[in-house]
């Protein structure tokens, strides 16, 4: 019965009227679109690594910028209440740094005309104390730096690379490196570690390209993840939409051949009509992937109505991709969300987002297959025109009756410097990691109080 219900929900996604988003041309990349996303805006809802800007290509450009500034988490110090911080308070993304940093007037050499450098830096110190049930203290420090380049050696070729380093090891890690080629203004090809990402949800993970196991849930994920995946992506714009195909190679130092058993494949079709959009997608995992899942197909619907941003997303995994056969379905996940941003000159910016997730795992016992969870974030940026921003985030697993609530207050009256007080409460046996992992029990919650001072700047 639940398999049939799961299939009905998925079919409903497919039948919702299609919508297309009007896409803008590439602003910093070689052509009109790139699956890497940081090179420019594409007809797809795709983005790469630290420059991820999932909602930046809706038809209303002003609204898109608001969502990009308001709903993107700070990647520098992993702070918890930056969901609705404005551009003055958050670390600039790669795309913003590349676009906004004044370029040198020195152009005496040919490389200066095609290579642009950008970067971002953040550092912080803090103190987190567990006040209940058993007091203990956790001091911590953080340091992160991104240093990258963009290059256009020819009008139809765009190259981007980025290095990442952090405290305490200070090792330089390759975070991003890819090239983009515009084929006769018809097709756009991206090759390299671009960190291609699909999905428009803010709180729950809807990026099918990084799924590794059935029970994966990413919520308020503030950690840095380098792209270790090599992608070959072909993007074909079609009207107000696009077709996209990916071949993903997840090899490493211990794998030195391009055998097909190390390759996984994904494809998507996306189109927009007015303010409503539909995206259909599918993925097949590599045979040698120890975390591989059954092939999956899914759909996503996104729209903006009277200032309300609405999303509906779902995927179904089935043996050999036979989602029409309820006996073959092994796993399914559905996410619905609402978000809105209010802006006033005198009272500041108010942002809210709610998402609801339902998962079905048919490998579990019948009464344990379904799991429901909810996520919420709310922030009042520069409340009443002041330098203070109160915020609250909540994650609740409604099935297991566990979760956490994270209220916070941020002071941003100094240039590039923020002082934040947080008071997380973890309950019902849930765990949460912020510099270290804290856990609660069914009998008693865990209460924390912390203060964090952070400095961040883009260059």
C-alpha positions in Angstrom: 0.0 0.0 0.0 2.8 2.4 0.9 4.7 1.6 -2.3 1.5 2.5 -4.2 1.2 5.7 -2.2 4.8 6.5 -2.9 4.3 5.9 -6.7 1.2 8.1 -6.7 3.0 11.0 -5.1 5.8 10.7 -7.7 3.3 10.6 -10.6 1.6 13.7 -9.2 4.9 15.5 -9.5 5.2 14.6 -13.1 1.7 15.7 -14.0 1.9 19.2 -12.5 1.9 21.8 -15.4 5.4 22.5 -16.7 7.0 25.9 -16.1 10.1 27.4 -17.5 12.5 29.9 -16.1 13.8 32.6 -18.3 17.6 32.1 -18.1 20.3 34.8 -18.4 23.4 34.5 -20.5 26.7 33.6 -19.0 28.1 36.6 -17.1 31.5 35.4 -16.3 31.8 32.1 -18.2 32.5 31.3 -21.8 29.0 31.1 -23.0 25.3 31.0 -22.0 25.4 28.2 -19.5 27.6 25.9 -17.4 26.8 23.0 -15.2 29.4 24.3 -12.9 27.3 27.3 -12.1 30.0 29.5 -10.7 31.1 30.3 -14.2 27.8 31.9 -14.9 24.1 31.4 -14.9 22.7 28.5 -16.8 19.3 27.4 -17.8 19.6 24.7 -15.2 19.3 25.0 -11.5 22.9 23.8 -11.1 25.8 25.2 -9.1 29.3 24.3 -8.0 31.0 24.1 -4.7 31.4 27.2 -2.6 29.7 29.3 -5.3 26.4 27.4 -5.0 23.5 29.7 -5.7 20.6 27.4 -6.2 17.8 30.0 -6.6 19.8 32.5 -8.6 18.1 31.9 -12.0 14.4 32.6 -11.5 12.7 34.9 -14.0 12.6 37.9 -11.6 16.2 39.0 -11.3 15.7 41.2 -8.3 14.0 38.4 -6.4 16.7 36.0 -7.4 19.4 38.2 -5.8 17.4 38.5 -2.7 17.1 34.8 -2.4 20.7 34.3 -3.2 21.8 36.7 -0.4 19.2 35.8 2.0 19.0 32.0 1.8 22.7 31.0 1.3 24.6 29.9 4.4 27.9 31.5 5.2 30.6 29.1 3.9 33.5 30.7 5.8 33.1 29.9 9.4 30.1 27.6 9.4 27.9 30.0 11.5 24.4 28.8 12.2 22.1 31.7 11.6 23.3 33.1 8.3 20.3 31.8 6.3 18.9 35.3 5.9 22.0 37.5 6.3 22.5 40.2 3.7 25.5 40.8 1.5 27.2 43.2 3.9 27.2 40.6 6.7 28.2 37.4 4.9 31.3 36.1 3.2 31.1 36.8 -0.5 30.7 33.7 -2.7 33.1 33.0 -5.5 30.8 34.4 -8.2 30.2 37.6 -6.2 33.9 38.1 -5.6 34.7 37.5 -9.2 32.1 39.9 -10.4 32.5 42.6 -7.7 36.3 42.8 -7.1 37.9 45.7 -9.0 40.3 44.4 -11.6 43.8 45.6 -11.9 44.5 48.3 -14.5 47.8 46.7 -15.3 47.5 45.0 -18.6 51.0 45.1 -20.0 51.2 41.4 -20.3 48.8 39.1 -22.2 47.9 36.9 -19.1 46.7 40.0 -17.2 44.0 40.4 -19.8 42.5 36.9 -19.4 43.3 35.8 -15.8 41.5 37.1 -12.8 42.2 36.2 -9.2 39.7 36.2 -6.4 39.5 34.9 -2.9 37.8 34.9 0.5 39.1 34.7 4.0 37.4 33.9 7.3 38.6 33.3 10.9 36.9 32.9 14.2 37.3 32.0 17.8 34.6 30.8 20.1 33.6 29.1 23.3 30.8 26.5 23.6 29.6 25.4 27.0 27.3 22.5 27.8 25.3 23.7 30.7 22.9 20.7 31.0 22.9 17.9 32.0 26.6 17.6 32.6 28.6 20.9 32.3 31.7 21.0 30.1 33.4 23.5 27.9 34.7 23.5 24.3 36.9 26.4 23.1 37.6 26.4 19.4 39.2 28.4 16.6 38.7 28.4 12.8 40.6 29.7 9.8 39.6 29.2 6.2 40.8 30.7 2.9 39.7 30.2 -0.7 42.1 31.4 -3.4 41.0 30.9 -7.0 41.3 32.2 -10.6 39.2 32.5 -13.6 40.6 32.6 -17.1 39.3 33.1 -20.6 42.1 32.1 -23.0 39.7 32.2 -25.9 36.2 33.6 -26.5 34.7 30.1 -26.3 36.8 28.6 -23.5 36.5 29.4 -19.8 38.7 27.9 -17.1 38.3 28.1 -13.3 40.3 26.8 -10.4 40.2 27.2 -6.6 42.4 26.1 -3.7 41.1 25.7 -0.2 43.0 25.7 3.1 41.9 25.6 6.7 43.1 25.4 10.3 44.8 23.4 11.8 46.7 21.6 9.1 46.9 24.4 6.5 47.3 21.9 3.7 46.3 23.3 0.3 43.5 21.3 -1.2 42.3 21.5 -4.8 38.6 22.5 -4.4 37.6 23.3 -7.9 39.2 22.9 -11.4 37.2 22.7 -14.6 37.1 24.0 -18.1 34.0 25.1 -20.1 33.7 25.1 -23.9 31.0 26.7 -26.0 30.4 24.6 -29.1 29.4 26.9 -31.8 26.9 28.7 -29.5 24.8 25.6 -29.5 26.0 23.3 -26.8 28.0 23.9 -23.6 30.5 21.3 -22.4 32.1 21.4 -18.9 34.9 19.0 -17.9 36.6 18.7 -14.5 35.9 19.0 -10.8 33.1 21.5 -11.1 31.0 20.3 -8.1 27.8 20.2 -10.3 24.7 20.3 -8.1 21.0 19.9 -8.7 18.1 20.8 -6.4 16.6 24.0 -5.1 15.7 23.1 -1.4 17.2 25.3 1.3 17.1 23.0 4.3 17.0 19.4 3.2 19.3 17.7 0.7 17.8 17.4 -2.8 21.0 17.1 -4.7 20.8 13.6 -6.3 24.3 14.0 -7.7 25.9 13.6 -4.3 23.6 10.9 -2.8 25.6 8.0 -1.2 23.2 6.1 1.0 19.5 5.8 1.6 19.5 7.4 5.1 21.5 10.5 4.2 20.0 13.7 5.5 21.8 17.0 5.2 20.2 19.8 7.2 22.0 23.1 8.2 25.2 21.5 6.9 27.9 24.2 7.5 30.9 22.1 6.8 33.2 22.5 3.7 33.1 19.7 1.2 35.6 19.7 -1.6 34.6 18.2 -5.0 36.3 14.9 -5.4 34.2 14.0 -8.5 35.3 14.5 -12.1 32.4 15.4 -14.3 31.8 15.6 -18.0 28.7 17.7 -18.6 26.9 18.5 -21.8 24.2 21.3 -21.7 21.9 21.9 -24.6 19.6 25.0 -24.3 16.1 24.4 -25.8 13.8 27.4 -25.8 13.2 28.5 -22.2 14.7 25.3 -20.9 17.6 22.9 -21.4 18.7 19.3 -21.6 21.7 18.2 -19.6 23.7 15.0 -19.4 26.5 14.1 -17.0 29.1 11.3 -16.8 30.6 11.3 -13.3 33.9 9.7 -12.4 34.4 9.2 -8.6 38.0 7.8 -8.8 40.9 8.7 -6.6 44.6 8.0 -6.0 44.0 4.3 -5.7 42.1 4.1 -9.0 44.1 4.8 -12.2 41.8 3.6 -15.0 38.6 4.8 -16.6 36.8 1.5 -16.5 33.0 1.9 -16.9 32.5 0.3 -13.4 33.7 3.6 -11.9 31.4 5.8 -14.0 27.9 6.9 -13.0 25.4 8.7 -15.3 22.7 11.4 -14.8 20.4 13.3 -17.1 17.8 16.1 -16.8 15.2 17.9 -18.8 14.0 21.3 -17.6 11.6 23.9 -19.0 9.8 27.0 -17.8 6.4 28.6 -18.6 5.7 31.9 -17.0 6.6 31.6 -13.3 6.3 27.8 -12.9 9.0 25.4 -13.7 9.4 21.6 -14.0 12.6 19.5 -14.0 12.7 15.8 -14.7 15.9 14.0 -13.8 17.4 10.5 -13.5 20.6 8.9 -12.2 22.4 5.5 -12.4 25.2 4.8 -9.9 28.6 3.3 -10.7 28.9 -0.5 -10.3 32.0 -0.1 -8.2 30.6 2.5 -5.9 30.4 0.8 -2.5 27.6 3.3 -1.5 25.7 2.9 -4.7 21.9 3.1 -4.7 19.3 1.7 -7.1 18.8 3.8 -10.2 16.5 6.8 -9.5 14.1 9.1 -11.4 12.6 12.2 -10.0 10.9 15.5 -10.7 11.0 19.0 -9.3 8.5 21.9 -9.5 9.4 25.4 -8.5 7.4 28.6 -8.6 7.0 32.1 -7.1 3.4 33.3 -6.3 2.8 36.7 -4.7 6.3 36.8 -3.1 6.0 33.2 -1.9 8.7 30.8 -3.2 7.3 27.3 -3.4 9.1 24.0 -4.2 8.1 20.4 -4.6 10.7 17.7 -5.2 10.7 13.9 -5.2 12.7 10.9 -6.3 12.1 7.2 -6.4 14.7 4.4 -6.5 13.9 1.1 -8.1 15.6 -2.0 -9.3 16.7 -1.4 -12.9 14.8 2.0 -12.7 11.4 0.3 -12.9 9.5 2.8 -10.8 6.2 1.8 -12.4 6.6 -1.6 -10.6 5.8 -1.0 -7.0 7.4 -4.3 -6.0 10.7 -3.0 -7.4 10.8 0.3 -5.4 13.5 0.3 -2.7 13.5 3.9 -1.5 11.8 7.2 -2.1 12.1 10.8 -0.8 9.8 13.8 -1.1 10.5 17.4 0.0 8.1 20.3 -0.1 9.0 23.9 0.9 7.9 27.5 1.3 10.1 30.5 1.8 9.6 34.3 1.8 11.6 37.4 2.2 10.2 40.7 3.4 12.3 43.9 3.1 11.7 47.3 4.6 14.1 50.2 4.8 13.2 51.1 8.5 12.7 47.6 10.0 15.3 45.5 8.2 14.8 42.2 6.3 12.7 39.3 7.6 13.1 35.9 6.1 11.4 32.6 6.8 11.7 29.1 5.3 9.8 25.9 6.1 10.4 22.5 4.5 8.8 19.1 5.1 10.5 15.8 4.1 9.0 12.3 3.8 11.1 9.2 3.2 10.2 5.6 2.5 12.8 2.9 3.0 11.4 -0.4 1.9 14.4 -2.4 3.1 13.2 -1.8 6.7 10.4 -3.4 8.6 6.9 -2.4 7.5 6.2 -0.2 10.5 9.6 1.6 10.3 9.6 2.4 6.6 8.2 5.9 6.7 10.0 8.8 8.3 8.7 12.4 8.5 10.9 15.4 9.3 10.5 19.2 9.3 13.0 22.1 9.1 12.4 25.7 9.8 14.6 28.8 9.8 13.6 32.4 10.6 15.7 35.6 10.9 15.1 39.3 11.3 18.2 40.9 9.8 19.1 44.3 11.4 15.9 44.3 13.5 14.3 47.7 13.7 17.2 49.2 11.7 19.7 48.1 14.4 23.0 46.1 14.2 21.4 43.1 15.7 20.0 40.0 14.0 17.9 37.5 16.0 17.4 34.1 14.4 16.1 30.6 15.1 16.4 27.3 13.4 14.6 24.0 14.2 14.9 20.5 12.9 12.5 17.9 14.1 12.2 14.2 13.2 8.5 13.8 13.8 8.7 10.0 13.6 11.4 9.5 16.2 10.3 12.6 18.2 13.8 14.1 18.3 15.6 17.1 17.0 17.2 20.4 18.0 16.4 24.1 18.3 19.1 26.8 17.7 18.2 30.4 18.7 20.9 33.0 18.1 21.6 36.7 18.3 24.3 38.4 16.0 25.8 41.8 16.4 27.3 43.2 13.1 28.1 46.8 13.9 31.8 46.5 13.0 33.1 46.1 9.5 33.6 42.5 8.5 33.4 41.4 12.2 30.5 39.6 13.8 29.8 38.6 17.4 27.2 35.9 17.8 25.6 34.2 20.8 23.9 30.8 20.3 21.9 28.6 22.6 21.3 25.2 21.0 18.9 22.7 22.7 19.1 19.1 21.5 16.3 16.7 22.5 14.8 13.2 22.1 18.1 11.4 21.6 19.2 13.5 18.7 22.8 14.6 18.0 24.2 17.7 16.5 27.8 18.6 15.4 29.2 22.0 15.8 33.0 21.7 16.1 32.3 18.6 18.1 29.3 16.3 18.4 26.8 16.8 21.2 24.1 14.2 22.0 20.9 14.1 24.0 18.9 11.3 25.5 15.3 10.3 25.4 15.0 11.3 29.1 16.8 14.6 29.1 17.7 17.3 26.6 21.2 18.8 26.1 21.5 22.5 26.5 24.4 24.5 25.2 25.4 28.2 25.3 28.2 29.7 23.1 29.8 32.9 21.9 31.5 33.2 18.5 33.6 36.0 17.1 34.2 35.8 13.4 36.0 37.9 10.8 35.4 37.4 7.0 36.1 39.3 3.8 36.2 38.7 0.1 39.1 39.9 -2.1 
